[in-house]
């Protein structure tokens, strides 16, 4: 969704278009506005998003399921409602311990 021209953006349910599907990884852009992008990733149980980096500060919030994030020498299990912030360009990996949805907010 491109909301770059809107002064206010309301999204009633970020999960609405992020349907959990069998297989690997799904990707839905929920918001794209100046200085911020929100993406919902859907993971099949056992799927691993191998080590990578995001160019901006990253907020990771589990919407459902359980995800294990390895970053900066630390392992964090994210469950629904949990929030994790990563500095820009910090190498990280995400593993779905069960079928899950993860909201990513890229800031900057």
N, CA, C and O atoms as a printed pandas DataFrame, in Angstrom:
     atom_number atom_name residue_name chain_id  residue_number  x_coord  y_coord  z_coord
0              1         N          UNK        A               1    0.842   -1.176    0.000
1              2        CA          UNK        A               1    0.000    0.000    0.000
2              3         C          UNK        A               1    0.892    1.245    0.000
3              4         O          UNK        A               1    1.728    1.414    0.888
4              5         N          UNK        A               2    0.713    2.102   -0.983
5              6        CA          UNK        A               2    1.477    3.355   -1.028
6              7         C          UNK        A               2    0.648    4.446   -0.367
7              8         O          UNK        A               2   -0.410    4.832   -0.865
8              9         N          UNK        A               3    1.143    4.932    0.754
9             10        CA          UNK        A               3    0.420    5.967    1.500
10            11         C          UNK        A               3    1.260    7.222    1.615
11            12         O          UNK        A               3    1.067    8.014    2.537
12            13         N          UNK        A               4    2.187    7.416    0.695
13            14        CA          UNK        A               4    3.135    8.515    0.795
14            15         C          UNK        A               4    2.470    9.895    0.750
15            16         O          UNK        A               4    3.048   10.859    1.251
16            17         N          UNK        A               5    1.280   10.017    0.168
17            18        CA          UNK        A               5    0.636   11.318    0.067
18            19         C          UNK        A               5   -0.387   11.566    1.173
19            20         O          UNK        A               5   -0.913   12.673    1.284
20            21         N          UNK        A               6   -0.674   10.565    1.985
21            22        CA          UNK        A               6   -1.716   10.698    3.000
22            23         C          UNK        A               6   -1.143   11.238    4.313
23            24         O          UNK        A               6   -0.126   10.737    4.791
24            25         N          UNK        A               7   -1.788   12.260    4.905
25            26        CA          UNK        A               7   -1.301   12.796    6.185
26            27         C          UNK        A               7   -1.583   11.853    7.351
27            28         O          UNK        A               7   -0.901   11.905    8.375
28            29         N          UNK        A               8   -2.591   10.989    7.195
29            30        CA          UNK        A               8   -2.950   10.012    8.222
30            31         C          UNK        A               8   -3.179    8.678    7.524
31            32         O          UNK        A               8   -3.805    8.616    6.466
32            33         N          UNK        A               9   -2.668    7.618    8.128
33            34        CA          UNK        A               9   -2.903    6.285    7.589
34            35         C          UNK        A               9   -3.492    5.422    8.690
35            36         O          UNK        A               9   -2.948    5.363    9.793
36            37         N          UNK        A              10   -4.600    4.753    8.399
37            38        CA          UNK        A              10   -5.209    3.815    9.338
38            39         C          UNK        A              10   -5.311    2.462    8.662
39            40         O          UNK        A              10   -5.858    2.344    7.565
40            41         N          UNK        A              11   -4.786    1.450    9.316
41            42        CA          UNK        A              11   -4.866    0.084    8.810
42            43         C          UNK        A              11   -5.572   -0.726    9.896
43            44         O          UNK        A              11   -4.985   -0.978   10.948
44            45         N          UNK        A              12   -6.807   -1.134    9.666
45            46        CA          UNK        A              12   -7.578   -1.793   10.719
46            47         C          UNK        A              12   -7.019   -3.147   11.157
47            48         O          UNK        A              12   -7.192   -3.541   12.311
48            49         N          UNK        A              13   -6.358   -3.855   10.260
49            50        CA          UNK        A              13   -5.792   -5.155   10.628
50            51         C          UNK        A              13   -4.617   -5.463    9.696
51            52         O          UNK        A              13   -4.815   -5.790    8.526
52            53         N          UNK        A              14   -3.397   -5.356   10.223
53            54        CA          UNK        A              14   -2.203   -5.594    9.405
54            55         C          UNK        A              14   -2.103   -7.043    8.946
55            56         O          UNK        A              14   -1.347   -7.357    8.027
56            57         N          UNK        A              15   -2.867   -7.924    9.587
57            58        CA          UNK        A              15   -2.822   -9.349    9.234
58            59         C          UNK        A              15   -3.757   -9.703    8.087
59            60         O          UNK        A              15   -3.659  -10.799    7.535
60            61         N          UNK        A              16   -4.661   -8.803    7.715
61            62        CA          UNK        A              16   -5.733   -9.120    6.767
62            63         C          UNK        A              16   -5.248   -9.735    5.453
63            64         O          UNK        A              16   -5.821  -10.724    4.996
64            65         N          UNK        A              17   -4.228   -9.184    4.852
65            66        CA          UNK        A              17   -3.733   -9.696    3.569
66            67         C          UNK        A              17   -2.543  -10.631    3.717
67            68         O          UNK        A              17   -2.040  -11.160    2.726
68            69         N          UNK        A              18   -2.093  -10.836    4.944
69            70        CA          UNK        A              18   -0.933  -11.695    5.208
70            71         C          UNK        A              18   -1.416  -13.078    5.620
71            72         O          UNK        A              18   -1.354  -13.455    6.790
72            73         N          UNK        A              19   -1.899  -13.823    4.635
73            74        CA          UNK        A              19   -2.477  -15.133    4.877
74            75         C          UNK        A              19   -1.368  -16.167    5.031
75            76         O          UNK        A              19   -0.439  -16.236    4.226
76            77         N          UNK        A              20   -1.489  -16.967    6.086
77            78        CA          UNK        A              20   -0.530  -18.045    6.305
78            79         C          UNK        A              20   -0.790  -19.127    5.263
79            80         O          UNK        A              20   -1.891  -19.673    5.177
80            81         N          UNK        A              21    0.234  -19.427    4.476
81            82        CA          UNK        A              21    0.099  -20.432    3.432
82            83         C          UNK        A              21    1.164  -21.507    3.642
83            84         O          UNK        A              21    2.251  -21.210    4.140
84            85         N          UNK        A              22    0.868  -22.731    3.273
85            86        CA          UNK        A              22    1.881  -23.771    3.428
86            87         C          UNK        A              22    3.089  -23.465    2.540
87            88         O          UNK        A              22    2.956  -22.838    1.489
88            89         N          UNK        A              23    4.226  -23.901    2.959
89            90        CA          UNK        A              23    5.437  -23.643    2.185
90            91         C          UNK        A              23    6.401  -22.813    2.993
91            92         O          UNK        A              23    6.492  -22.966    4.211
92            93         N          UNK        A              24    7.118  -21.942    2.330
93            94        CA          UNK        A              24    8.191  -21.195    2.975
94            95         C          UNK        A              24    7.812  -19.880    3.578
95            96         O          UNK        A              24    7.350  -19.815    4.717
96            97         N          UNK        A              25    8.008  -18.817    2.811
97            98        CA          UNK        A              25    7.913  -17.454    3.322
98            99         C          UNK        A              25    7.002  -16.627    2.439
99           100         O          UNK        A              25    7.108  -16.673    1.214
100          101         N          UNK        A              26    6.098  -15.862    3.061
101          102        CA          UNK        A              26    5.252  -14.924    2.333
102          103         C          UNK        A              26    5.599  -13.507    2.748
103          104         O          UNK        A              26    6.194  -13.296    3.805
104          105         N          UNK        A              27    5.231  -12.533    1.921
105          106        CA          UNK        A              27    5.624  -11.138    2.133
106          107         C          UNK        A              27    4.495  -10.225    1.698
107          108         O          UNK        A              27    4.031  -10.316    0.562
108          109         N          UNK        A              28    4.037   -9.332    2.597
109          110        CA          UNK        A              28    2.992   -8.366    2.273
110          111         C          UNK        A              28    3.414   -6.997    2.786
111          112         O          UNK        A              28    3.648   -6.833    3.984
112          113         N          UNK        A              29    3.515   -6.005    1.895
113          114        CA          UNK        A              29    3.799   -4.635    2.335
114          115         C          UNK        A              29    2.488   -4.019    2.790
115          116         O          UNK        A              29    1.529   -3.929    2.023
116          117         N          UNK        A              30    2.456   -3.594    4.048
117          118        CA          UNK        A              30    1.254   -3.043    4.658
118          119         C          UNK        A              30    1.243   -1.521    4.550
119          120         O          UNK        A              30    0.189   -0.913    4.362
120          121         N          UNK        A              31    2.423   -0.910    4.670
121          122        CA          UNK        A              31    2.526    0.545    4.664
122          123         C          UNK        A              31    3.862    0.948    4.066
123          124         O          UNK        A              31    4.902    0.369    4.382
124          125         N          UNK        A              32    3.817    1.951    3.196
125          126        CA          UNK        A              32    5.044    2.516    2.623
126          127         C          UNK        A              32    4.852    4.033    2.591
127          128         O          UNK        A              32    4.149    4.567    1.733
128          129         N          UNK        A              33    5.487    4.708    3.535
129          130        CA          UNK        A              33    5.345    6.158    3.665
130          131         C          UNK        A              33    6.726    6.745    3.942
131          132         O          UNK        A              33    7.643    6.001    4.291
132          133         N          UNK        A              34    6.898    8.048    3.799
133          134        CA          UNK        A              34    8.208    8.647    4.044
134          135         C          UNK        A              34    8.757    8.283    5.434
135          136         O          UNK        A              34    8.110    8.519    6.454
136          137         N          UNK        A              35    9.941    7.714    5.444
137          138        CA          UNK        A              35   10.625    7.395    6.691
138          139         C          UNK        A              35   10.221    6.101    7.355
139          140         O          UNK        A              35   10.819    5.720    8.361
140          141         N          UNK        A              36    9.209    5.400    6.817
141          142        CA          UNK        A              36    8.765    4.153    7.450
142          143         C          UNK        A              36    8.152    3.198    6.415
143          144         O          UNK        A              36    7.441    3.604    5.496
144          145         N          UNK        A              37    8.461    1.928    6.608
145          146        CA          UNK        A              37    7.872    0.873    5.779
146          147         C          UNK        A              37    7.487   -0.254    6.714
147          148         O          UNK        A              37    8.278   -0.645    7.573
148          149         N          UNK        A              38    6.276   -0.785    6.559
149          150        CA          UNK        A              38    5.805   -1.891    7.386
150          151         C          UNK        A              38    5.495   -3.074    6.475
151          152         O          UNK        A              38    4.773   -2.951    5.485
152          153         N          UNK        A              39    6.060   -4.219    6.836
153          154        CA          UNK        A              39    5.912   -5.449    6.062
154          155         C          UNK        A              39    5.492   -6.556    7.018
155          156         O          UNK        A              39    5.981   -6.628    8.145
156          157         N          UNK        A              40    4.588   -7.416    6.570
157          158        CA          UNK        A              40    4.246   -8.603    7.343
158          159         C          UNK        A              40    4.774   -9.809    6.582
159          160         O          UNK        A              40    4.449  -10.021    5.413
160          161         N          UNK        A              41    5.596  -10.596    7.273
161          162        CA          UNK        A              41    6.126  -11.840    6.719
162          163         C          UNK        A              41    5.355  -13.004    7.313
163          164         O          UNK        A              41    5.072  -13.020    8.511
164          165         N          UNK        A              42    5.016  -13.978    6.480
165          166        CA          UNK        A              42    4.383  -15.204    6.955
166          167         C          UNK        A              42    5.379  -16.342    6.802
167          168         O          UNK        A              42    6.029  -16.477    5.765
168          169         N          UNK        A              43    5.490  -17.151    7.834
169          170        CA          UNK        A              43    6.456  -18.249    7.866
170          171         C          UNK        A              43    5.747  -19.580    8.051
171          172         O          UNK        A              43    4.870  -19.699    8.907
172          173         N          UNK        A              44    6.110  -20.568    7.272
173          174        CA          UNK        A              44    5.698  -21.937    7.544
174          175         C          UNK        A              44    6.539  -22.436    8.715
175          176         O          UNK        A              44    7.674  -21.994    8.897
176          177         N          UNK        A              45    5.997  -23.341    9.497
177          178        CA          UNK        A              45    6.745  -23.910   10.615
178          179         C          UNK        A              45    8.057  -24.499   10.105
179          180         O          UNK        A              45    8.073  -25.238    9.121
180          181         N          UNK        A              46    9.141  -24.172   10.773
181          182        CA          UNK        A              46   10.456  -24.694   10.412
182          183         C          UNK        A              46   11.217  -23.866    9.400
183          184         O          UNK        A              46   12.405  -24.104    9.186
184          185         N          UNK        A              47   10.567  -22.900    8.771
185          186        CA          UNK        A              47   11.262  -22.091    7.764
186          187         C          UNK        A              47   12.307  -21.188    8.439
187          188         O          UNK        A              47   12.057  -20.618    9.502
188          189         N          UNK        A              48   13.464  -21.072    7.810
189          190        CA          UNK        A              48   14.533  -20.217    8.322
190          191         C          UNK        A              48   14.851  -19.144    7.287
191          192         O          UNK        A              48   15.149  -19.446    6.131
192          193         N          UNK        A              49   14.785  -17.895    7.717
193          194        CA          UNK        A              49   15.235  -16.771    6.910
194          195         C          UNK        A              49   16.693  -16.587    7.301
195          196         O          UNK        A              49   16.999  -16.036    8.359
196          197         N          UNK        A              50   17.586  -17.050    6.441
197          198        CA          UNK        A              50   19.005  -17.104    6.783
198          199         C          UNK        A              50   19.596  -15.718    7.027
199          200         O          UNK        A              50   18.999  -14.694    6.695
200          201         N          UNK        A              51   20.766  -15.723    7.607
201          202        CA          UNK        A              51   21.448  -14.503    8.030
202          203         C          UNK        A              51   21.439  -13.436    6.930
203          204         O          UNK        A              51   21.809  -13.690    5.784
204          205         N          UNK        A              52   21.003  -12.239    7.322
205          206        CA          UNK        A              52   20.916  -11.108    6.393
206          207         C          UNK        A              52   20.940   -9.818    7.207
207          208         O          UNK        A              52   21.017   -9.853    8.435
208          209         N          UNK        A              53   20.873   -8.683    6.517
209          210        CA          UNK        A              53   20.879   -7.365    7.160
210          211         C          UNK        A              53   19.776   -6.506    6.577
211          212         O          UNK        A              53   19.390   -6.666    5.419
212          213         N          UNK        A              54   19.271   -5.585    7.400
213          214        CA          UNK        A              54   18.323   -4.570    6.927
214          215         C          UNK        A              54   19.061   -3.232    6.944
215          216         O          UNK        A              54   19.791   -2.949    7.895
216          217         N          UNK        A              55   18.889   -2.418    5.928
217          218        CA          UNK        A              55   19.635   -1.159    5.849
218          219         C          UNK        A              55   19.150   -0.086    6.826
219          220         O          UNK        A              55   19.797    0.951    6.971
220          221         N          UNK        A              56   18.033   -0.322    7.490
221          222        CA          UNK        A              56   17.451    0.685    8.389
222          223         C          UNK        A              56   17.210    0.068    9.761
223          224         O          UNK        A              56   17.270   -1.151    9.918
224          225         N          UNK        A              57   16.935    0.914   10.758
225          226        CA          UNK        A              57   16.533    0.413   12.068
226          227         C          UNK        A              57   15.292   -0.441   11.868
227          228         O          UNK        A              57   14.401   -0.088   11.095
228          229         N          UNK        A              58   15.240   -1.570   12.571
229          230        CA          UNK        A              58   14.189   -2.550   12.349
230          231         C          UNK        A              58   13.479   -2.869   13.653
231          232         O          UNK        A              58   14.114   -3.188   14.658
232          233         N          UNK        A              59   12.150   -2.780   13.626
233          234        CA          UNK        A              59   11.327   -3.256   14.734
234          235         C          UNK        A              59   10.670   -4.542   14.267
235          236         O          UNK        A              59   10.071   -4.589   13.192
236          237         N          UNK        A              60   10.784   -5.583   15.076
237          238        CA          UNK        A              60   10.196   -6.882   14.757
238          239         C          UNK        A              60    9.154   -7.190   15.820
239          240         O          UNK        A              60    9.457   -7.196   17.013
240          241         N          UNK        A              61    7.913   -7.449   15.380
241          242        CA          UNK        A              61    6.855   -7.793   16.320
242          243         C          UNK        A              61    6.143   -9.045   15.836
243          244         O          UNK        A              61    5.641   -9.095   14.713
244          245         N          UNK        A              62    6.105  -10.059   16.699
245          246        CA          UNK        A              62    5.373  -11.277   16.376
246          247         C          UNK        A              62    3.880  -10.982   16.462
247          248         O          UNK        A              62    3.404  -10.442   17.461
248          249         N          UNK        A              63    3.146  -11.337   15.412
249          250        CA          UNK        A              63    1.695  -11.169   15.412
250          251         C          UNK        A              63    1.011  -12.438   15.901
251          252         O          UNK        A              63   -0.036  -12.385   16.546
252          253         N          UNK        A              64    1.614  -13.572   15.588
253          254        CA          UNK        A              64    1.164  -14.860   16.097
254          255         C          UNK        A              64    2.270  -15.875   15.873
255          256         O          UNK        A              64    3.239  -15.601   15.164
256          257         N          UNK        A              65    2.126  -17.040   16.474
257          258        CA          UNK        A              65    3.146  -18.069   16.354
258          259         C          UNK        A              65    4.314  -17.819   17.284
259          260         O          UNK        A              65    4.188  -17.138   18.301
260          261         N          UNK        A              66    5.468  -18.389   16.912
261          262        CA          UNK        A              66    6.691  -18.227   17.700
262          263         C          UNK        A              66    7.875  -18.232   16.744
263          264         O          UNK        A              66    8.024  -19.134   15.920
264          265         N          UNK        A              67    8.709  -17.213   16.869
265          266        CA          UNK        A              67    9.874  -17.041   15.998
266          267         C          UNK        A              67   11.121  -16.876   16.848
267          268         O          UNK        A              67   11.094  -16.205   17.879
268          269         N          UNK        A              68   12.205  -17.484   16.419
269          270        CA          UNK        A              68   13.485  -17.347   17.104
270          271         C          UNK        A              68   14.380  -16.440   16.262
271          272         O          UNK        A              68   14.674  -16.743   15.105
272          273         N          UNK        A              69   14.809  -15.321   16.855
273          274        CA          UNK        A              69   15.662  -14.360   16.173
274          275         C          UNK        A              69   17.051  -14.429   16.793
275          276         O          UNK        A              69   17.210  -14.326   18.010
276          277         N          UNK        A              70   18.042  -14.603   15.944
277          278        CA          UNK        A              70   19.432  -14.587   16.386
278          279         C          UNK        A              70   20.072  -13.337   15.803
279          280         O          UNK        A              70   20.126  -13.161   14.586
280          281         N          UNK        A              71   20.566  -12.455   16.705
281          282        CA          UNK        A              71   21.157  -11.178   16.277
282          283         C          UNK        A              71   22.115  -10.691   17.347
283          284         O          UNK        A              71   21.823  -10.778   18.539
284          285         N          UNK        A              72   23.254  -10.180   16.920
285          286        CA          UNK        A              72   24.200   -9.588   17.863
286          287         C          UNK        A              72   24.648  -10.537   18.960
287          288         O          UNK        A              72   24.898  -10.107   20.086
288          289         N          UNK        A              73   24.752  -11.826   18.646
289          290        CA          UNK        A              73   25.171  -12.812   19.634
290          291         C          UNK        A              73   24.089  -13.166   20.642
291          292         O          UNK        A              73   24.372  -13.828   21.641
292          293         N          UNK        A              74   22.870  -12.742   20.400
293          294        CA          UNK        A              74   21.760  -12.990   21.320
294          295         C          UNK        A              74   20.647  -13.743   20.605
295          296         O          UNK        A              74   20.355  -13.470   19.441
296          297         N          UNK        A              75   20.029  -14.688   21.300
297          298        CA          UNK        A              75   18.888  -15.428   20.763
298          299         C          UNK        A              75   17.640  -14.982   21.529
299          300         O          UNK        A              75   17.609  -15.008   22.760
300          301         N          UNK        A              76   16.608  -14.571   20.774
301          302        CA          UNK        A              76   15.366  -14.091   21.371
302          303         C          UNK        A              76   14.206  -14.834   20.731
303          304         O          UNK        A              76   14.109  -14.904   19.506
304          305         N          UNK        A              77   13.322  -15.392   21.562
305          306        CA          UNK        A              77   12.103  -16.005   21.057
306          307         C          UNK        A              77   10.985  -14.976   21.104
307          308         O          UNK        A              77   10.672  -14.426   22.160
308          309         N          UNK        A              78   10.388  -14.725   19.943
309          310        CA          UNK        A              78    9.290  -13.768   19.840
310          311         C          UNK        A              78    7.965  -14.523   19.789
311          312         O          UNK        A              78    7.784  -15.409   18.953
312          313         N          UNK        A              79    7.053  -14.178   20.670
313          314        CA          UNK        A              79    5.692  -14.697   20.652
314          315         C          UNK        A              79    4.766  -13.504   20.429
315          316         O          UNK        A              79    5.210  -12.356   20.449
316          317         N          UNK        A              80    3.492  -13.774   20.220
317          318        CA          UNK        A              80    2.528  -12.703   19.932
318          319         C          UNK        A              80    2.630  -11.577   20.941
319          320         O          UNK        A              80    2.541  -11.797   22.149
320          321         N          UNK        A              81    2.818  -10.372   20.435
321          322        CA          UNK        A              81    2.918   -9.190   21.272
322          323         C          UNK        A              81    4.337   -8.784   21.604
323          324         O          UNK        A              81    4.561   -7.655   22.038
324          325         N          UNK        A              82    5.312   -9.678   21.413
325          326        CA          UNK        A              82    6.710   -9.347   21.719
326          327         C          UNK        A              82    7.284   -8.426   20.652
327          328         O          UNK        A              82    6.923   -8.509   19.478
328          329         N          UNK        A              83    8.187   -7.542   21.081
329          330        CA          UNK        A              83    8.797   -6.556   20.188
330          331         C          UNK        A              83   10.305   -6.580   20.368
331          332         O          UNK        A              83   10.802   -6.631   21.493
332          333         N          UNK        A              84   11.030   -6.543   19.261
333          334        CA          UNK        A              84   12.493   -6.534   19.261
334          335         C          UNK        A              84   12.961   -5.441   18.320
335          336         O          UNK        A              84   12.456   -5.327   17.203
336          337         N          UNK        A              85   13.938   -4.621   18.763
337          338        CA          UNK        A              85   14.520   -3.579   17.916
338          339         C          UNK        A              85   15.940   -3.968   17.562
339          340         O          UNK        A              85   16.709   -4.403   18.419
340          341         N          UNK        A              86   16.286   -3.806   16.282
341          342        CA          UNK        A              86   17.644   -4.061   15.814
342          343         C          UNK        A              86   18.197   -2.802   15.169
343          344         O          UNK        A              86   17.490   -2.120   14.427
344          345         N          UNK        A              87   19.451   -2.492   15.446
345          346        CA          UNK        A              87   20.120   -1.388   14.768
346          347         C          UNK        A              87   20.211   -1.659   13.273
347          348         O          UNK        A              87   20.191   -2.813   12.847
348          349         N          UNK        A              88   20.309   -0.616   12.491
349          350        CA          UNK        A              88   20.494   -0.742   11.046
350          351         C          UNK        A              88   21.737   -1.576   10.756
351          352         O          UNK        A              88   22.762   -1.431   11.423
352          353         N          UNK        A              89   21.641   -2.431    9.777
353          354        CA          UNK        A              89   22.738   -3.259    9.270
354          355         C          UNK        A              89   23.229   -4.334   10.233
355          356         O          UNK        A              89   24.289   -4.917   10.008
356          357         N          UNK        A              90   22.478   -4.609   11.306
357          358        CA          UNK        A              90   22.862   -5.693   12.212
358          359         C          UNK        A              90   22.474   -7.026   11.570
359          360         O          UNK        A              90   21.321   -7.224   11.187
360          361         N          UNK        A              91   23.430   -7.925   11.456
361          362        CA          UNK        A              91   23.177   -9.233   10.874
362          363         C          UNK        A              91   22.244  -10.019   11.792
363          364         O          UNK        A              91   22.426  -10.047   13.009
364          365         N          UNK        A              92   21.234  -10.662   11.181
365          366        CA          UNK        A              92   20.283  -11.444   11.965
366          367         C          UNK        A              92   19.687  -12.583   11.139
367          368         O          UNK        A              92   19.739  -12.583    9.909
368          369         N          UNK        A              93   19.116  -13.559   11.862
369          370        CA          UNK        A              93   18.465  -14.712   11.258
370          371         C          UNK        A              93   17.145  -14.933   11.976
371          372         O          UNK        A              93   17.044  -14.685   13.178
372          373         N          UNK        A              94   16.121  -15.402   11.247
373          374        CA          UNK        A              94   14.808  -15.647   11.846
374          375         C          UNK        A              94   14.387  -17.073   11.511
375          376         O          UNK        A              94   14.416  -17.490   10.353
376          377         N          UNK        A              95   13.995  -17.813   12.550
377          378        CA          UNK        A              95   13.513  -19.180   12.384
378          379         C          UNK        A              95   12.106  -19.283   12.957
379          380         O          UNK        A              95   11.859  -18.858   14.086
380          381         N          UNK        A              96   11.184  -19.846   12.181
381          382        CA          UNK        A              96    9.816  -20.047   12.649
382          383         C          UNK        A              96    9.739  -21.365   13.408
383          384         O          UNK        A              96    9.896  -22.435   12.822
384          385         N          UNK        A              97    9.500  -21.286   14.700
385          386        CA          UNK        A              97    9.367  -22.495   15.512
386          387         C          UNK        A              97    8.000  -23.130   15.301
387          388         O          UNK        A              97    7.800  -24.311   15.584
388          389         N          UNK        A              98    7.068  -22.334   14.803
389          390        CA          UNK        A              98    5.743  -22.809   14.404
390          391         C          UNK        A              98    5.238  -21.846   13.338
391          392         O          UNK        A              98    5.868  -20.819   13.086
392          393         N          UNK        A              99    4.115  -22.163   12.711
393          394        CA          UNK        A              99    3.538  -21.266   11.713
394          395         C          UNK        A              99    3.361  -19.887   12.364
395          396         O          UNK        A              99    2.774  -19.779   13.440
396          397         N          UNK        A             100    3.873  -18.824   11.701
397          398        CA          UNK        A             100    3.939  -17.525   12.359
398          399         C          UNK        A             100    3.795  -16.376   11.374
399          400         O          UNK        A             100    4.006  -16.531   10.171
400          401         N          UNK        A             101    3.429  -15.220   11.916
401          402        CA          UNK        A             101    3.451  -13.961   11.178
402          403         C          UNK        A             101    4.281  -12.958   11.967
403          404         O          UNK        A             101    4.158  -12.850   13.187
404          405         N          UNK        A             102    5.130  -12.226   11.247
405          406        CA          UNK        A             102    6.052  -11.275   11.837
406          407         C          UNK        A             102    5.867   -9.930   11.155
407          408         O          UNK        A             102    5.943   -9.829    9.931
408          409         N          UNK        A             103    5.621   -8.888   11.960
409          410        CA          UNK        A             103    5.512   -7.535   11.412
410          411         C          UNK        A             103    6.869   -6.848   11.547
411          412         O          UNK        A             103    7.443   -6.775   12.634
412          413         N          UNK        A             104    7.361   -6.350   10.426
413          414        CA          UNK        A             104    8.635   -5.617   10.390
414          415         C          UNK        A             104    8.337   -4.152   10.110
415          416         O          UNK        A             104    7.607   -3.823    9.175
416          417         N          UNK        A             105    8.908   -3.281   10.925
417          418        CA          UNK        A             105    8.808   -1.848   10.685
418          419         C          UNK        A             105   10.219   -1.327   10.458
419          420         O          UNK        A             105   11.057   -1.369   11.358
420          421         N          UNK        A             106   10.474   -0.838    9.257
421          422        CA          UNK        A             106   11.770   -0.274    8.899
422          423         C          UNK        A             106   11.670    1.236    9.029
423          424         O          UNK        A             106   10.820    1.869    8.403
424          425         N          UNK        A             107   12.554    1.814    9.854
425          426        CA          UNK        A             107   12.488    3.234   10.166
426          427         C          UNK        A             107   13.736    3.938    9.655
427          428         O          UNK        A             107   14.852    3.452    9.834
428          429         N          UNK        A             108   13.541    5.077    9.023
429          430        CA          UNK        A             108   14.680    5.879    8.610
430          431         C          UNK        A             108   14.744    6.112    7.139
431          432         O          UNK        A             108   15.662    6.777    6.659
